[in-house]
Amino acid sequence: MTGASAHVLVRDADGVRNLVLNRAGKANALSAAMLAGLRRSIDRVAEDGIGMVVLSSASPTLFCAGGDIEEFASGAAQLDAQGAGLRELMAAMARCPAPIVAVARGKAAGAGVMLLAMTDIVIAAADLSLVCPEIAFNMYPVMVQVALETKISAARARQLCLSGQPLEAAAARELGLVTDVLAAGEFDALAARRLAFYCARGEALAIARRARLRMEPPEAVVQRIEALEPLMHENFSRPGVQEAIRAYLAGLRGARAD
């Protein structure tokens, strides 16, 4: 399935599917089309004989700023499309028969945190920072909480979602959200070496993934996602939320103009 779309590059080699976020101009903000593209690529893993999925960013300075708020703030249909895309991608990641490895540096926010939480291994630069900024808009990231709880306790997940404070790479490793923390200055070379280490141990990672699927049945996660998705939409429909988002977007446009 080697191929590419505008903002998600898909490259298969030696049984590894590389999914590369490629929207640096919007800080890799996830549009509905990007969510759908990622989901399709993960859904086809077994059919295409893929033994490992690697998720990364084409940008040398950031991983993913979250959902494309400009898109979902533009109307109910766009919000519904993003909600469905997020739900379906999370379900695909939860069910994926192959191990999923993420390589990340810089900022991971909102849905970007969700992507990292749904993986099996995160190779992180020391400059990786995870943050759930939704609380600043008087919103609560229920879907991110579900993803976080696949790796950490409910109490710590809520703490991250409620505080809106960044979690640095070393602390994320202590929590179990990150597997490896590598020096930022040499990250590309070090991450390539570490990824090669995991690829050479694909059989062990496959057993680990199968064990996880047996001990943590993905359907339980999928049911929680489906149960909480309506709250994501309720978040956005409350008075003042859309106004706060529009004011934030206006500020961004003003900064770009300057």
N, C-alpha and C positions, 0 to 999 in steps of 0.2 A: 504493500500500500504506500510505496514511496510517492510523495506528492506534496503539494503546498496550497494553502489558501493565502489570502492577503495577510492575515494576522495570526494564523497558526500554521507553522511549518511541520510537516510530517515526513520523517525520514526513517526508513527501515534498513537495517544492516546487521547481518549475522544474528538474526533472531531478536534484535532489540529494536523497539519502536521509539524513536526520539520525537517528542512533541515539544516544539519550541514556540513560546509566546513571542510575537514579533510585531508589537504595536508600541514602540518606544515613544512615539509622538503623543500617545495618550497614557503613558506610564503602564502599558499593558493592561489597561482597564478592560474587563471582560464584557464584551457585547453579547447579545443573544446568539449571534452567528458564531462567535468564538466558543461559547459554551456548547453549542450544538456540534461544532467541529471536533472539539475535544471528546465529547461523549461518543460520537460515531467512531472515532479512532480507537477508543478504549473498548467499545462494544464488539469490535471486530478482531480483538486480540486472539481469541481461541481459533476463530475461523481462518485467520491468516498465519497461524503457527508461530505467534510471537511469544517469546519466553520472558521478556522483561520490558517494562515501559519506563522511559526516562523523561521527566518533565523539567524543562529549563526555560531560561529567558535569553533572547538574542541580545538584550541590553547588558552591557558590562557593569551597570550601576544599580539595577533594580530588578525585582522579581515580578511583582504584580500589585497594583494599587487598589485592586478590588473590582467590584462591579462597575459598569459604565453608568454612573449616576446621571450623566447628561442624557443618555438614551432612555433610561427608565423614568426619568422625570418628564419626558416629553409626551406621555399619555398613558392611559390605562392599558391599551393593547401592548405597548412596549414593556410595561411593568409585568404584565401577565407572561409575555414571552421570556423575559429574564427569569421570572420565578419558575416557570416550567423548565427552562434550560438549566438552571441551577439544581433543581430537584433531580432531573434526569442524569446530569453529570455526576452528582453525588452518588446516586444509585449505581451507576455504571462503575464508579471507582470502588464502591463497597463490594460489588459482585465480581470484580475483575479477577480472573483466575491466575494472572501473572503478577509477580511482585512489581510495585511501582516505586521508583526512586526519583527524588527531586534533587536538583542542584540549584541552590538559591543564594543570592547575595542582595544587599541593599534592602529596600522596603518591601514588606509583604503586608497588605492591609485588607481587612474585610474578607471578601471572597478569596483573596490571595492566601490568607491564613487558612481558609477552608481547604484549598488545594493542597497545601503542605500537610495539614492534619490528616488528610485522607490517604496519604502515601504510607509506605512501609519504612522507607529510609529517606532521611533528609541529609544531604551533604551541604553544609552551610559555610559561608564565609563568616569570619568574626564580625563583620559589619552588618550581618543580617539583623533586621529589626521587625518584629511582628507586632501589629497593632490592630485593634478593633475600634475604629473611630466613630461608629454609628451613634454612640451615646451622645456625641456632640450635637447631633441633629435631633435629639430626643427620640431616637429609635433604639431598639434592642435587636442584636443580630442573632435571632433564634437559630437560623440555619448554620451559622458558624459555630454556635454552641454545640449543636449535634455533632458536627465534624470534630471539634476539639475533644468531645467526650469519647471518641473512638481511641484516644491515646491517653488522656489525663482525666482526673476526677471531675465530677460535676461541679464541685465547689471551686476548683481552680479555673475551670472553664468559665463559670459565671463571673469570677473575679476579673478575668481578662476582658470579658464582654462588657462588664459594668464600669470598670475603671477607665477604659479608653487609654490606658497608659501603655507605652511600648514595652515589649519584652525582648531583651537582647539575646544574641545567639547563645552565649554561655549559660544564661539562666534557662533558656528554652531547652538546652541539652539536659540540664539537671531535672527538668520536668518530664522529659521523655518525648518532647515534640521534635527534637533535632537529634540526629545520630552522631554526626561528625562536625566539629568546628575547626576550620582551617584558616590559616593566615590570609588576610584580605589582600595583601600586597602580592602574593604569589598564587592567588586563588585558582586561576585558570589551570595552571600546571598541576597544582596539588589536587584539585577536584578531578581532573582527568585521570590522575594516578589512582585516586580512591575509587572512582567509578570503574576503572579497569579491574581493580581488586574484586569488586562485587560481581562484575560480569564474569570473571573467571570462576566464580562460585555460584553460578546460576542454579545448579541443582539444589544446593543448600537453601538458597533463597526461595526456590519453588516449594520445597518442603515447609519452610517457615510460613509461606503464604497459605498453603493448604491447611496447615495447623491453625492459623489465624481464622480462616473461613469456617473451620469446624468448631473452634472454641468460641468464636464471636460471630454467630450466624448473621450474614449481611441483611437478611430480611427484617431482622429486628431494627437495624439502622434505617432501612428503607421505610418501615412503618412510622418511625419517629419523624423522619423527614416529611412524609406525607401528612402527618398529624399537625406539624408545626408550620408548614408552608402558609396556611391562611393567616397566621400571626405576622408573617413577613409583610403581607399585603395590608393588614390592619395597621402596622407600623406606619406605612406610607400615607394612609388615608386620613390619619388624625390631623386636626387643625394645627397649623403652624409648621408642620414638618416640611411640606412642599415649599413653603415660603423660605424656610431656612436653607433648603437645598438650592433654591433659585438664587438666593443672596450669595451663597458660597460660589456657585457657578459664575455669577456676575463678577465676583471678586477675582476668580481665576482668569476670566476674559480680560479684565482690566489690567491684571499683572502681565498677561501676554502682550497686550497692546503697548505697555510701557517698555 
